[in-house]
Amino acid sequence: MTLQVRLAHRFAGFDLDVDFTAPQGLTVLFGPSGSGKTTVVNAVAGLLRTDAGRIAVNDWVLTDSAARRHLAPHRRRLGYIFQEGRLFPHLSVRQNLLYGRWFAPRGAVAPDLDRVVQMLGIGPLLARRPGACRAERKAASPSAARCWPPRA
């Protein structure tokens, strides 16, 4: 699986212009604070519509500004673990873990929720809402991204 990213976006006082291809395997974005790492990831996830660009996984086009194509974030089926714990505050931890099932393709194999919960040691948090978890959110938030297998 190859990720192709070409994007340009203008912020007040900062112009981001990125063009790279990430081969299959682990890819790391690194650079100083404010250099655009999170912006690139947000664009790939569909959380930011850039001024111009094209983002594709193999031949699956996620964004193409020239063709006016922007696949909605929930249709991308990408796993994204935010720097800060992000869970839907109105849902329990269990409901957050199961949220991806609404967007999984028909016939998708359900994840082994018990295994994920046990592996991360978050069983006592399942009935709580994120606001009641405080520091434990760091364990619960990544598990939400792992529960439903992403397409890419």
N, CA, C and O atoms as a GROMACS GRO file, in nm:
protein
  608
    1MET      N    1   0.084  -0.116   0.000
    1MET     CA    2   0.000   0.000   0.000
    1MET      C    3   0.090   0.124   0.000
    1MET      O    4   0.178   0.137   0.084
    2THR      N    5   0.066   0.213  -0.093
    2THR     CA    6   0.144   0.335  -0.106
    2THR      C    7   0.055   0.456  -0.081
    2THR      O    8  -0.056   0.465  -0.135
    3LEU      N    9   0.103   0.548  -0.001
    3LEU     CA   10   0.031   0.672   0.027
    3LEU      C   11   0.098   0.784  -0.052
    3LEU      O   12   0.217   0.809  -0.037
    4GLN      N   13   0.020   0.850  -0.137
    4GLN     CA   14   0.071   0.964  -0.215
    4GLN      C   15   0.006   1.091  -0.162
    4GLN      O   16  -0.116   1.102  -0.157
    5VAL      N   17   0.089   1.187  -0.124
    5VAL     CA   18   0.040   1.312  -0.068
    5VAL      C   19   0.104   1.428  -0.142
    5VAL      O   20   0.226   1.442  -0.145
    6ARG      N   21   0.020   1.512  -0.200
    6ARG     CA   22   0.064   1.638  -0.260
    6ARG      C   23  -0.038   1.741  -0.217
    6ARG      O   24  -0.155   1.731  -0.254
    7LEU      N   25   0.004   1.837  -0.140
    7LEU     CA   26  -0.092   1.937  -0.094
    7LEU      C   27  -0.026   2.072  -0.069
    7LEU      O   28   0.094   2.082  -0.042
    8ALA      N   29  -0.109   2.173  -0.080
    8ALA     CA   30  -0.066   2.309  -0.050
    8ALA      C   31  -0.179   2.375   0.028
    8ALA      O   32  -0.296   2.361  -0.006
    9HIS      N   33  -0.140   2.446   0.132
    9HIS     CA   34  -0.240   2.515   0.213
    9HIS      C   35  -0.176   2.638   0.274
    9HIS      O   36  -0.063   2.635   0.321
   10ARG      N   37  -0.251   2.746   0.273
   10ARG     CA   38  -0.202   2.872   0.327
   10ARG      C   39  -0.272   2.903   0.459
   10ARG      O   40  -0.394   2.903   0.468
   11PHE      N   41  -0.190   2.929   0.560
   11PHE     CA   42  -0.238   2.976   0.689
   11PHE      C   43  -0.186   3.118   0.707
   11PHE      O   44  -0.098   3.160   0.632
   12ALA      N   45  -0.237   3.189   0.802
   12ALA     CA   46  -0.184   3.323   0.831
   12ALA      C   47  -0.038   3.308   0.875
   12ALA      O   48  -0.011   3.250   0.980
   13GLY      N   49   0.052   3.359   0.797
   13GLY     CA   50   0.194   3.354   0.832
   13GLY      C   51   0.263   3.222   0.802
   13GLY      O   52   0.378   3.205   0.843
   14PHE      N   53   0.199   3.129   0.734
   14PHE     CA   54   0.260   3.000   0.709
   14PHE      C   55   0.202   2.937   0.583
   14PHE      O   56   0.080   2.923   0.571
   15ASP      N   57   0.288   2.901   0.489
   15ASP     CA   58   0.245   2.831   0.368
   15ASP      C   59   0.301   2.690   0.373
   15ASP      O   60   0.422   2.670   0.386
   16LEU      N   61   0.212   2.591   0.363
   16LEU     CA   62   0.254   2.451   0.363
   16LEU      C   63   0.248   2.399   0.220
   16LEU      O   64   0.146   2.413   0.153
   17ASP      N   65   0.357   2.340   0.174
   17ASP     CA   66   0.364   2.282   0.040
   17ASP      C   67   0.437   2.149   0.054
   17ASP      O   68   0.557   2.146   0.080
   18VAL      N   69   0.364   2.039   0.038
   18VAL     CA   70   0.417   1.906   0.065
   18VAL      C   71   0.392   1.816  -0.055
   18VAL      O   72   0.286   1.822  -0.117
   19ASP      N   73   0.490   1.733  -0.088
   19ASP     CA   74   0.475   1.636  -0.196
   19ASP      C   75   0.564   1.516  -0.161
   19ASP      O   76   0.686   1.526  -0.165
   20PHE      N   77   0.501   1.403  -0.126
   20PHE     CA   78   0.580   1.284  -0.094
   20PHE      C   79   0.497   1.159  -0.121
   20PHE      O   80   0.374   1.162  -0.128
   21THR      N   81   0.569   1.049  -0.135
   21THR     CA   82   0.508   0.917  -0.149
   21THR      C   83   0.565   0.831  -0.038
   21THR      O   84   0.686   0.819  -0.024
   22ALA      N   85   0.476   0.773   0.041
   22ALA     CA   86   0.517   0.686   0.151
   22ALA      C   87   0.493   0.541   0.110
   22ALA      O   88   0.379   0.503   0.083
   23PRO      N   89   0.598   0.461   0.105
   23PRO     CA   90   0.581   0.320   0.067
   23PRO      C   91   0.512   0.243   0.180
   23PRO      O   92   0.494   0.294   0.290
   24GLN      N   93   0.476   0.121   0.149
   24GLN     CA   94   0.414   0.035   0.250
   24GLN      C   95   0.507   0.024   0.369
   24GLN      O   96   0.629   0.018   0.354
   25GLY      N   97   0.448   0.020   0.487
   25GLY     CA   98   0.526   0.010   0.609
   25GLY      C   99   0.508   0.133   0.694
   25GLY      O  100   0.413   0.210   0.676
   26LEU      N  101   0.596   0.152   0.786
   26LEU     CA  102   0.590   0.262   0.880
   26LEU      C  103   0.644   0.389   0.817
   26LEU      O  104   0.752   0.390   0.757
   27THR      N  105   0.568   0.496   0.830
   27THR     CA  106   0.611   0.627   0.784
   27THR      C  107   0.609   0.723   0.902
   27THR      O  108   0.512   0.725   0.978
   28VAL      N  109   0.713   0.800   0.917
   28VAL     CA  110   0.723   0.895   1.028
   28VAL      C  111   0.735   1.035   0.970
   28VAL      O  112   0.819   1.061   0.885
   29LEU      N  113   0.650   1.125   1.018
   29LEU     CA  114   0.664   1.268   0.986
   29LEU      C  115   0.734   1.332   1.104
   29LEU      O  116   0.689   1.320   1.218
   30PHE      N  117   0.844   1.400   1.079
   30PHE     CA  118   0.913   1.465   1.189
   30PHE      C  119   0.955   1.605   1.146
   30PHE      O  120   0.972   1.633   1.027
   31GLY      N  121   0.971   1.690   1.243
   31GLY     CA  122   1.011   1.827   1.218
   31GLY      C  123   0.982   1.911   1.339
   31GLY      O  124   0.923   1.863   1.435
   32PRO      N  125   1.023   2.036   1.336
   32PRO     CA  126   1.000   2.123   1.451
   32PRO      C  127   0.852   2.153   1.470
   32PRO      O  128   0.771   2.138   1.379
   33SER      N  129   0.819   2.195   1.589
   33SER     CA  130   0.683   2.234   1.620
   33SER      C  131   0.637   2.342   1.523
   33SER      O  132   0.709   2.438   1.496
   34GLY      N  133   0.516   2.325   1.471
   34GLY     CA  134   0.461   2.424   1.379
   34GLY      C  135   0.501   2.406   1.233
   34GLY      O  136   0.471   2.491   1.150
   35SER      N  137   0.568   2.294   1.202
   35SER     CA  138   0.614   2.275   1.064
   35SER      C  139   0.510   2.211   0.972
   35SER      O  140   0.531   2.202   0.851
   36GLY      N  141   0.396   2.168   1.028
   36GLY     CA  142   0.288   2.116   0.945
   36GLY      C  143   0.262   1.967   0.954
   36GLY      O  144   0.183   1.914   0.876
   37LYS      N  145   0.327   1.898   1.047
   37LYS     CA  146   0.308   1.753   1.059
   37LYS      C  147   0.162   1.717   1.084
   37LYS      O  148   0.105   1.634   1.013
   38THR      N  149   0.102   1.778   1.184
   38THR     CA  150  -0.038   1.748   1.217
   38THR      C  151  -0.130   1.793   1.105
   38THR      O  152  -0.232   1.729   1.080
   39THR      N  153  -0.097   1.901   1.039
   39THR     CA  154  -0.178   1.948   0.926
   39THR      C  155  -0.180   1.844   0.815
   39THR      O  156  -0.286   1.818   0.757
   40VAL      N  157  -0.066   1.783   0.786
   40VAL     CA  158  -0.059   1.679   0.683
   40VAL      C  159  -0.147   1.560   0.724
   40VAL      O  160  -0.225   1.511   0.643
   41VAL      N  161  -0.134   1.516   0.847
   41VAL     CA  162  -0.212   1.401   0.894
   41VAL      C  163  -0.362   1.435   0.892
   41VAL      O  164  -0.444   1.352   0.853
   42ASN      N  165  -0.397   1.556   0.933
   42ASN     CA  166  -0.538   1.598   0.930
   42ASN      C  167  -0.592   1.600   0.787
   42ASN      O  168  -0.707   1.565   0.764
   43ALA      N  169  -0.510   1.641   0.692
   43ALA     CA  170  -0.552   1.642   0.552
   43ALA      C  171  -0.572   1.500   0.501
   43ALA      O  172  -0.670   1.472   0.432
   44VAL      N  173  -0.482   1.410   0.535
   44VAL     CA  174  -0.496   1.270   0.493
   44VAL      C  175  -0.623   1.210   0.554
   44VAL      O  176  -0.694   1.134   0.488
   45ALA      N  177  -0.651   1.243   0.679
   45ALA     CA  178  -0.770   1.191   0.747
   45ALA      C  179  -0.899   1.256   0.696
   45ALA      O  180  -1.009   1.207   0.724
   46GLY      N  181  -0.887   1.366   0.623
   46GLY     CA  182  -1.005   1.435   0.573
   46GLY      C  183  -1.059   1.539   0.667
   46GLY      O  184  -1.168   1.594   0.645
   47LEU      N  185  -0.985   1.569   0.774
   47LEU     CA  186  -1.030   1.668   0.871
   47LEU      C  187  -0.997   1.810   0.828
   47LEU      O  188  -1.046   1.906   0.887
   48LEU      N  189  -0.914   1.824   0.726
   48LEU     CA  190  -0.878   1.954   0.671
   48LEU      C  191  -0.888   1.947   0.520
   48LEU      O  192  -0.827   1.860   0.457
   49ARG      N  193  -0.962   2.038   0.462
   49ARG     CA  194  -0.966   2.051   0.317
   49ARG      C  195  -0.860   2.152   0.278
   49ARG      O  196  -0.870   2.271   0.311
   50THR      N  197  -0.758   2.105   0.210
   50THR     CA  198  -0.648   2.194   0.174
   50THR      C  199  -0.686   2.280   0.054
   50THR      O  200  -0.781   2.250  -0.018
   51ASP      N  201  -0.610   2.387   0.034
   51ASP     CA  202  -0.636   2.476  -0.078
   51ASP      C  203  -0.617   2.405  -0.211
   51ASP      O  204  -0.691   2.429  -0.307
   52ALA      N  205  -0.519   2.318  -0.217
   52ALA     CA  206  -0.492   2.243  -0.341
   52ALA      C  207  -0.423   2.113  -0.304
   52ALA      O  208  -0.354   2.104  -0.203
   53GLY      N  209  -0.443   2.011  -0.389
   53GLY     CA  210  -0.369   1.889  -0.367
   53GLY      C  211  -0.443   1.763  -0.407
   53GLY      O  212  -0.558   1.765  -0.452
   54ARG      N  213  -0.370   1.653  -0.389
   54ARG     CA  214  -0.423   1.520  -0.419
   54ARG      C  215  -0.365   1.424  -0.316
   54ARG      O  216  -0.244   1.424  -0.290
   55ILE      N  217  -0.452   1.343  -0.259
   55ILE     CA  218  -0.410   1.242  -0.162
   55ILE      C  219  -0.473   1.111  -0.205
   55ILE      O  220  -0.594   1.104  -0.228
   56ALA      N  221  -0.390   1.006  -0.216
   56ALA     CA  222  -0.440   0.876  -0.260
   56ALA      C  223  -0.366   0.764  -0.188
   56ALA      O  224  -0.249   0.776  -0.153
   57VAL      N  225  -0.438   0.655  -0.167
   57VAL     CA  226  -0.380   0.532  -0.117
   57VAL      C  227  -0.391   0.435  -0.233
   57VAL      O  228  -0.501   0.394  -0.270
   58ASN      N  229  -0.277   0.397  -0.290
   58ASN     CA  230  -0.273   0.322  -0.416
   58ASN      C  231  -0.358   0.398  -0.518
   58ASN      O  232  -0.329   0.514  -0.546
   59ASP      N  233  -0.461   0.336  -0.574
   59ASP     CA  234  -0.545   0.406  -0.672
   59ASP      C  235  -0.674   0.460  -0.610
   59ASP      O  236  -0.761   0.508  -0.683
   60TRP      N  237  -0.686   0.453  -0.480
   60TRP     CA  238  -0.804   0.501  -0.409
   60TRP      C  239  -0.784   0.649  -0.374
   60TRP      O  240  -0.707   0.681  -0.283
   61VAL      N  241  -0.852   0.738  -0.445
   61VAL     CA  242  -0.833   0.882  -0.429
   61VAL      C  243  -0.919   0.932  -0.313
   61VAL      O  244  -1.041   0.916  -0.312
   62LEU      N  245  -0.852   0.992  -0.215
   62LEU     CA  246  -0.920   1.048  -0.098
   62LEU      C  247  -0.955   1.195  -0.120
   62LEU      O  248  -1.063   1.241  -0.084
   63THR      N  249  -0.861   1.266  -0.179
   63THR     CA  250  -0.879   1.408  -0.206
   63THR      C  251  -0.814   1.440  -0.340
   63THR      O  252  -0.703   1.395  -0.370
   64ASP      N  253  -0.885   1.518  -0.419
   64ASP     CA  254  -0.829   1.568  -0.545
   64ASP      C  255  -0.897   1.702  -0.571
   64ASP      O  256  -1.009   1.708  -0.620
   65SER      N  257  -0.827   1.809  -0.537
   65SER     CA  258  -0.888   1.942  -0.549
   65SER      C  259  -0.919   1.978  -0.694
   65SER      O  260  -1.017   2.047  -0.720
   66ALA      N  261  -0.837   1.932  -0.789
   66ALA     CA  262  -0.862   1.963  -0.930
   66ALA      C  263  -0.993   1.899  -0.979
   66ALA      O  264  -1.064   1.955  -1.061
   67ALA      N  265  -1.022   1.779  -0.926
   67ALA     CA  266  -1.146   1.709  -0.964
   67ALA      C  267  -1.260   1.740  -0.868
   67ALA      O  268  -1.370   1.686  -0.881
   68ARG      N  269  -1.234   1.828  -0.771
   68ARG     CA  270  -1.332   1.864  -0.669
   68ARG      C  271  -1.384   1.742  -0.594
   68ARG      O  272  -1.504   1.728  -0.568
   69ARG      N  273  -1.291   1.655  -0.560
   69ARG     CA  274  -1.324   1.532  -0.486
   69ARG      C  275  -1.268   1.542  -0.346
   69ARG      O  276  -1.150   1.571  -0.326
   70HIS      N  277  -1.354   1.516  -0.248
   70HIS     CA  278  -1.311   1.514  -0.108
   70HIS      C  279  -1.395   1.408  -0.038
   70HIS      O  280  -1.511   1.430  -0.004
   71LEU      N  281  -1.334   1.292  -0.016
   71LEU     CA  282  -1.403   1.184   0.052
   71LEU      C  283  -1.417   1.221   0.199
   71LEU      O  284  -1.319   1.257   0.264
   72ALA      N  285  -1.538   1.211   0.252
   72ALA     CA  286  -1.564   1.248   0.391
   72ALA      C  287  -1.478   1.163   0.486
   72ALA      O  288  -1.448   1.048   0.455
   73PRO      N  289  -1.439   1.219   0.600
   73PRO     CA  290  -1.352   1.145   0.692
   73PRO      C  291  -1.405   1.007   0.729
   73PRO      O  292  -1.328   0.911   0.733
   74HIS      N  293  -1.534   0.995   0.757
   74HIS     CA  294  -1.586   0.866   0.800
   74HIS      C  295  -1.592   0.764   0.687
   74HIS      O  296  -1.609   0.645   0.712
   75ARG      N  297  -1.580   0.808   0.563
   75ARG     CA  298  -1.579   0.716   0.448
   75ARG      C  299  -1.437   0.669   0.414
   75ARG      O  300  -1.419   0.576   0.335
   76ARG      N  301  -1.338   0.732   0.473
   76ARG     CA  302  -1.198   0.698   0.443
   76ARG      C  303  -1.152   0.571   0.513
   76ARG      O  304  -1.060   0.505   0.466
   77ARG      N  305  -1.213   0.537   0.623
   77ARG     CA  306  -1.176   0.418   0.701
   77ARG      C  307  -1.026   0.415   0.730
   77ARG      O  308  -0.959   0.314   0.707
   78LEU      N  309  -0.975   0.526   0.779
   78LEU     CA  310  -0.835   0.536   0.818
   78LEU      C  311  -0.826   0.535   0.970
   78LEU      O  312  -0.909   0.596   1.038
   79GLY      N  313  -0.728   0.468   1.024
   79GLY     CA  314  -0.704   0.472   1.167
   79GLY      C  315  -0.622   0.596   1.200
   79GLY      O  316  -0.519   0.621   1.137
   80TYR      N  317  -0.666   0.672   1.299
   80TYR     CA  318  -0.597   0.795   1.336
   80TYR      C  319  -0.597   0.804   1.488
   80TYR      O  320  -0.704   0.812   1.549
   81ILE      N  321  -0.480   0.802   1.548
   81ILE     CA  322  -0.469   0.819   1.692
   81ILE      C  323  -0.416   0.960   1.715
   81ILE      O  324  -0.301   0.990   1.683
   82PHE      N  325  -0.501   1.045   1.771
   82PHE     CA  326  -0.466   1.184   1.792
   82PHE      C  327  -0.358   1.199   1.899
   82PHE      O  328  -0.341   1.112   1.984
   83GLN      N  329  -0.286   1.310   1.892
   83GLN     CA  330  -0.184   1.339   1.992
   83GLN      C  331  -0.246   1.349   2.130
   83GLN      O  332  -0.190   1.300   2.228
   84GLU      N  333  -0.361   1.411   2.138
   84GLU     CA  334  -0.433   1.423   2.263
   84GLU      C  335  -0.551   1.326   2.256
   84GLU      O  336  -0.606   1.303   2.149
   85GLY      N  337  -0.589   1.271   2.370
   85GLY     CA  338  -0.699   1.176   2.372
   85GLY      C  339  -0.828   1.239   2.325
   85GLY      O  340  -0.874   1.338   2.382
   86ARG      N  341  -0.887   1.184   2.221
   86ARG     CA  342  -1.014   1.236   2.171
   86ARG      C  343  -1.116   1.124   2.167
   86ARG      O  344  -1.103   1.026   2.093
   87LEU      N  345  -1.216   1.140   2.248
   87LEU     CA  346  -1.330   1.050   2.247
   87LEU      C  347  -1.454   1.136   2.240
   87LEU      O  348  -1.452   1.252   2.280
   88PHE      N  349  -1.562   1.080   2.188
   88PHE     CA  350  -1.687   1.155   2.186
   88PHE      C  351  -1.734   1.170   2.330
   88PHE      O  352  -1.758   1.070   2.398
   89PRO      N  353  -1.747   1.294   2.379
   89PRO     CA  354  -1.778   1.314   2.520
   89PRO      C  355  -1.918   1.268   2.560
   89PRO      O  356  -1.941   1.241   2.678
   90HIS      N  357  -2.010   1.258   2.467
   90HIS     CA  358  -2.148   1.219   2.500
   90HIS      C  359  -2.168   1.068   2.499
   90HIS      O  360  -2.276   1.019   2.530
   91LEU      N  361  -2.064   0.992   2.463
   91LEU     CA  362  -2.071   0.846   2.459
   91LEU      C  363  -1.983   0.786   2.569
   91LEU      O  364  -1.884   0.846   2.611
   92SER      N  365  -2.021   0.668   2.616
   92SER     CA  366  -1.936   0.598   2.712
   92SER      C  367  -1.811   0.548   2.638
   92SER      O  368  -1.805   0.552   2.515
   93VAL      N  369  -1.713   0.502   2.714
   93VAL     CA  370  -1.593   0.448   2.652
   93VAL      C  371  -1.631   0.328   2.564
   93VAL      O  372  -1.581   0.315   2.452
   94ARG      N  373  -1.720   0.241   2.613
   94ARG     CA  374  -1.765   0.125   2.533
   94ARG      C  375  -1.828   0.173   2.402
   94ARG      O  376  -1.798   0.118   2.296
   95GLN      N  377  -1.914   0.273   2.408
   95GLN     CA  378  -1.978   0.324   2.287
   95GLN      C  379  -1.877   0.385   2.191
   95GLN      O  380  -1.890   0.372   2.070
   96ASN      N  381  -1.775   0.452   2.246
   96ASN     CA  382  -1.668   0.505   2.161
   96ASN      C  383  -1.595   0.392   2.090
   96ASN      O  384  -1.563   0.404   1.972
   97LEU      N  385  -1.569   0.282   2.162
   97LEU     CA  386  -1.498   0.169   2.102
   97LEU      C  387  -1.579   0.105   1.990
   97LEU      O  388  -1.522   0.056   1.893
   98LEU      N  389  -1.709   0.107   2.004
   98LEU     CA  390  -1.796   0.043   1.905
   98LEU      C  391  -1.842   0.138   1.795
   98LEU      O  392  -1.913   0.096   1.704
   99TYR      N  393  -1.803   0.262   1.803
   99TYR     CA  394  -1.851   0.365   1.708
   99TYR      C  395  -1.823   0.328   1.563
   99TYR      O  396  -1.907   0.352   1.476
  100GLY      N  397  -1.707   0.272   1.535
  100GLY     CA  398  -1.669   0.240   1.398
  100GLY      C  399  -1.759   0.140   1.329
  100GLY      O  400  -1.758   0.131   1.206
  101ARG      N  401  -1.835   0.063   1.405
  101ARG     CA  402  -1.922  -0.038   1.342
  101ARG      C  403  -2.024   0.024   1.250
  101ARG      O  404  -2.070  -0.041   1.156
  102TRP      N  405  -2.060   0.150   1.276
  102TRP     CA  406  -2.161   0.217   1.192
  102TRP      C  407  -2.108   0.246   1.053
  102TRP      O  408  -2.186   0.267   0.960
  103PHE      N  409  -1.977   0.247   1.038
  103PHE     CA  410  -1.916   0.282   0.910
  103PHE      C  411  -1.842   0.166   0.845
  103PHE      O  412  -1.786   0.180   0.736
  104ALA      N  413  -1.844   0.051   0.911
  104ALA     CA  414  -1.778  -0.068   0.856
  104ALA      C  415  -1.861  -0.121   0.739
  104ALA      O  416  -1.984  -0.112   0.740
  105PRO      N  417  -1.795  -0.176   0.639
  105PRO     CA  418  -1.870  -0.233   0.527
  105PRO      C  419  -1.954  -0.353   0.572
  105PRO      O  420  -1.921  -0.419   0.670
  106ARG      N  421  -2.060  -0.379   0.500
  106ARG     CA  422  -2.143  -0.496   0.532
  106ARG      C  423  -2.055  -0.620   0.529
  106ARG      O  424  -1.970  -0.637   0.442
  107GLY      N  425  -2.078  -0.705   0.625
  107GLY     CA  426  -2.002  -0.829   0.631
  107GLY      C  427  -1.866  -0.816   0.695
  107GLY      O  428  -1.792  -0.915   0.704
  108ALA      N  429  -1.830  -0.696   0.740
  108ALA     CA  430  -1.699  -0.679   0.805
  108ALA      C  431  -1.695  -0.762   0.933
  108ALA      O  432  -1.794  -0.772   1.005
  109VAL      N  433  -1.582  -0.821   0.958
  109VAL     CA  434  -1.566  -0.902   1.078
  109VAL      C  435  -1.554  -0.810   1.198
  109VAL      O  436  -1.469  -0.721   1.202
  110ALA      N  437  -1.640  -0.833   1.296
  110ALA     CA  438  -1.638  -0.751   1.417
  110ALA      C  439  -1.510  -0.780   1.495
  110ALA      O  440  -1.467  -0.895   1.503
  111PRO      N  441  -1.451  -0.678   1.552
  111PRO     CA  442  -1.328  -0.699   1.630
  111PRO      C  443  -1.361  -0.770   1.761
  111PRO      O  444  -1.476  -0.771   1.805
  112ASP      N  445  -1.260  -0.828   1.820
  112ASP     CA  446  -1.276  -0.893   1.949
  112ASP      C  447  -1.259  -0.785   2.056
  112ASP      O  448  -1.149  -0.760   2.106
  113LEU      N  449  -1.370  -0.721   2.089
  113LEU     CA  450  -1.367  -0.610   2.184
  113LEU      C  451  -1.309  -0.652   2.318
  113LEU      O  452  -1.231  -0.578   2.378
  114ASP      N  453  -1.345  -0.770   2.365
  114ASP     CA  454  -1.292  -0.817   2.494
  114ASP      C  455  -1.140  -0.825   2.493
  114ASP      O  456  -1.076  -0.792   2.592
  115ARG      N  457  -1.084  -0.869   2.382
  115ARG     CA  458  -0.938  -0.881   2.371
  115ARG      C  459  -0.871  -0.744   2.376
  115ARG      O  460  -0.770  -0.726   2.444
  116VAL      N  461  -0.929  -0.647   2.304
  116VAL     CA  462  -0.874  -0.511   2.304
  116VAL      C  463  -0.883  -0.451   2.444
  116VAL      O  464  -0.787  -0.392   2.493
  117VAL      N  465  -0.998  -0.467   2.508
  117VAL     CA  466  -1.018  -0.413   2.643
  117VAL      C  467  -0.920  -0.475   2.740
  117VAL      O  468  -0.860  -0.405   2.822
  118GLN      N  469  -0.903  -0.607   2.732
  118GLN     CA  470  -0.811  -0.676   2.823
  118GLN      C  471  -0.666  -0.634   2.796
  118GLN      O  472  -0.590  -0.609   2.889
  119MET      N  473  -0.629  -0.626   2.669
  119MET     CA  474  -0.492  -0.590   2.632
  119MET      C  475  -0.455  -0.452   2.687
  119MET      O  476  -0.343  -0.430   2.733
  120LEU      N  477  -0.550  -0.359   2.682
  120LEU     CA  478  -0.523  -0.222   2.726
  120LEU      C  479  -0.558  -0.198   2.872
  120LEU      O  480  -0.526  -0.092   2.927
  121GLY      N  481  -0.622  -0.295   2.935
  121GLY     CA  482  -0.656  -0.281   3.076
  121GLY      C  483  -0.756  -0.170   3.103
  121GLY      O  484  -0.743  -0.097   3.202
  122ILE      N  485  -0.855  -0.155   3.016
  122ILE     CA  486  -0.950  -0.045   3.032
  122ILE      C  487  -1.090  -0.093   3.071
  122ILE      O  488  -1.187  -0.017   3.062
  123GLY      N  489  -1.102  -0.217   3.115
  123GLY     CA  490  -1.232  -0.273   3.154
  123GLY      C  491  -1.310  -0.184   3.250
  123GLY      O  492  -1.429  -0.162   3.229
  124PRO      N  493  -1.246  -0.133   3.356
  124PRO     CA  494  -1.320  -0.050   3.451
  124PRO      C  495  -1.371   0.083   3.392
  124PRO      O  496  -1.454   0.150   3.453
  125LEU      N  497  -1.322   0.120   3.275
  125LEU     CA  498  -1.361   0.248   3.215
  125LEU      C  499  -1.482   0.237   3.122
  125LEU      O  500  -1.540   0.339   3.085
  126LEU      N  501  -1.520   0.116   3.083
  126LEU     CA  502  -1.617   0.098   2.976
  126LEU      C  503  -1.748   0.172   2.996
  126LEU      O  504  -1.804   0.224   2.899
  127ALA      N  505  -1.799   0.178   3.117
  127ALA     CA  506  -1.928   0.242   3.142
  127ALA      C  507  -1.915   0.394   3.162
  127ALA      O  508  -2.015   0.466   3.161
  128ARG      N  509  -1.793   0.440   3.179
  128ARG     CA  510  -1.773   0.584   3.206
  128ARG      C  511  -1.775   0.666   3.078
  128ARG      O  512  -1.749   0.615   2.968
  129ARG      N  513  -1.806   0.793   3.095
  129ARG     CA  514  -1.792   0.888   2.985
  129ARG      C  515  -1.650   0.943   2.992
  129ARG      O  516  -1.588   0.943   3.098
  130PRO      N  517  -1.596   0.991   2.880
  130PRO     CA  518  -1.457   1.037   2.878
  130PRO      C  519  -1.422   1.140   2.984
  130PRO      O  520  -1.312   1.136   3.040
  131GLY      N  521  -1.513   1.230   3.014
  131GLY     CA  522  -1.484   1.333   3.115
  131GLY      C  523  -1.458   1.276   3.253
  131GLY      O  524  -1.393   1.340   3.335
  132ALA      N  525  -1.507   1.156   3.278
  132ALA     CA  526  -1.489   1.092   3.408
  132ALA      C  527  -1.364   1.004   3.412
  132ALA      O  528  -1.334   0.943   3.514
  133CYS      N  529  -1.291   0.998   3.301
  133CYS     CA  530  -1.175   0.908   3.294
  133CYS      C  531  -1.042   0.980   3.318
  133CYS      O  532  -0.945   0.914   3.355
  134ARG      N  533  -1.036   1.108   3.301
  134ARG     CA  534  -0.915   1.187   3.317
  134ARG      C  535  -0.793   1.123   3.252
  134ARG      O  536  -0.791   1.108   3.129
  135ALA      N  537  -0.695   1.085   3.328
  135ALA     CA  538  -0.568   1.033   3.273
  135ALA      C  539  -0.586   0.903   3.198
  135ALA      O  540  -0.508   0.871   3.108
  136GLU      N  541  -0.688   0.826   3.234
  136GLU     CA  542  -0.708   0.697   3.168
  136GLU      C  543  -0.746   0.712   3.023
  136GLU      O  544  -0.740   0.615   2.947
  137ARG      N  545  -0.787   0.832   2.981
  137ARG     CA  546  -0.826   0.854   2.842
  137ARG      C  547  -0.711   0.822   2.747
  137ARG      O  548  -0.734   0.786   2.631
  138LYS      N  549  -0.589   0.835   2.795
  138LYS     CA  550  -0.475   0.804   2.708
  138LYS      C  551  -0.476   0.658   2.666
  138LYS      O  552  -0.427   0.626   2.558
  139ALA      N  553  -0.529   0.570   2.748
  139ALA     CA  554  -0.539   0.429   2.710
  139ALA      C  555  -0.665   0.403   2.629
  139ALA      O  556  -0.662   0.323   2.535
  140ALA      N  557  -0.774   0.469   2.661
  140ALA     CA  558  -0.901   0.443   2.594
  140ALA      C  559  -0.904   0.500   2.453
  140ALA      O  560  -0.959   0.437   2.364
  141SER      N  561  -0.846   0.615   2.432
  141SER     CA  562  -0.854   0.680   2.301
  141SER      C  563  -0.786   0.599   2.190
  141SER      O  564  -0.848   0.578   2.086
  142PRO      N  565  -0.661   0.553   2.207
  142PRO     CA  566  -0.601   0.472   2.100
  142PRO      C  567  -0.677   0.344   2.074
  142PRO      O  568  -0.679   0.295   1.961
  143SER      N  569  -0.739   0.288   2.177
  143SER     CA  570  -0.811   0.162   2.157
  143SER      C  571  -0.929   0.182   2.064
  143SER      O  572  -0.968   0.088   1.994
  144ALA      N  573  -0.988   0.301   2.062
  144ALA     CA  574  -1.099   0.327   1.972
  144ALA      C  575  -1.053   0.317   1.827
  144ALA      O  576  -1.129   0.270   1.741
  145ALA      N  577  -0.933   0.359   1.798
  145ALA     CA  578  -0.882   0.350   1.661
  145ALA      C  579  -0.847   0.206   1.625
  145ALA      O  580  -0.850   0.170   1.507
  146ARG      N  581  -0.814   0.123   1.723
  146ARG     CA  582  -0.775  -0.015   1.695
  146ARG      C  583  -0.894  -0.109   1.682
  146ARG      O  584  -0.880  -0.217   1.626
  147CYS      N  585  -1.009  -0.070   1.732
  147CYS     CA  586  -1.122  -0.163   1.741
  147CYS      C  587  -1.178  -0.205   1.607
  147CYS      O  588  -1.212  -0.322   1.589
  148TRP      N  589  -1.190  -0.115   1.514
  148TRP     CA  590  -1.244  -0.150   1.383
  148TRP      C  591  -1.132  -0.134   1.283
  148TRP      O  592  -1.078  -0.024   1.269
  149PRO      N  593  -1.095  -0.240   1.214
  149PRO     CA  594  -0.979  -0.233   1.126
  149PRO      C  595  -0.998  -0.131   1.016
  149PRO      O  596  -1.099  -0.134   0.946
  150PRO      N  597  -0.903  -0.041   1.000
  150PRO     CA  598  -0.912   0.058   0.892
  150PRO      C  599  -0.885  -0.006   0.758
  150PRO      O  600  -0.827  -0.114   0.749
  151ARG      N  601  -0.929   0.063   0.653
  151ARG     CA  602  -0.899   0.017   0.517
  151ARG      C  603  -0.752   0.040   0.487
  151ARG      O  604  -0.689  -0.039   0.418
  152ALA      N  605  -0.699   0.149   0.541
  152ALA     CA  606  -0.558   0.182   0.515
  152ALA      C  607  -0.494   0.229   0.643
  152ALA      O  608  -0.376   0.262   0.643
   0.00000   0.00000   0.00000
